[in-house]
Amino acid sequence: MDDFRVFYDESEDILYLTKEGQEAEIEELSPGVNAELDMEGNLIGVEIFHASSLLKDVIKLIENKLQTA
């Protein structure tokens, strides 16, 4: 995962994890979460739609950890 970059589109509320490669296929992992694969089936991206809702518990946990640090 070292070569993945993270982008957040606030206006669309989509979190992207991506790396170099040409997308050939998209697999829906669960509603609102897609995996992007290259021609060899390697993971080159993850899209999380409605990210603020789906990750709200994770965000709260991170905020709490930061406040106690």
HELIX and SHEET records of a PDB file:
HELIX    1   1 ALA A   51  LEU A   54  1                                   4    
HELIX    2   2 LYS A   56  THR A   68  1                                  13    
SHEET    1   A 5 ARG A   5  ASP A   9  0                                        
SHEET    2   A 5 ILE A  14  THR A  18 -1                                        
SHEET    3   A 5 LEU A  43  PHE A  49 -1                                        
SHEET    4   A 5 VAL A  33  LEU A  37 -1                                        
SHEET    5   A 5 GLU A  25  SER A  30 -1                                        
END                                                                             
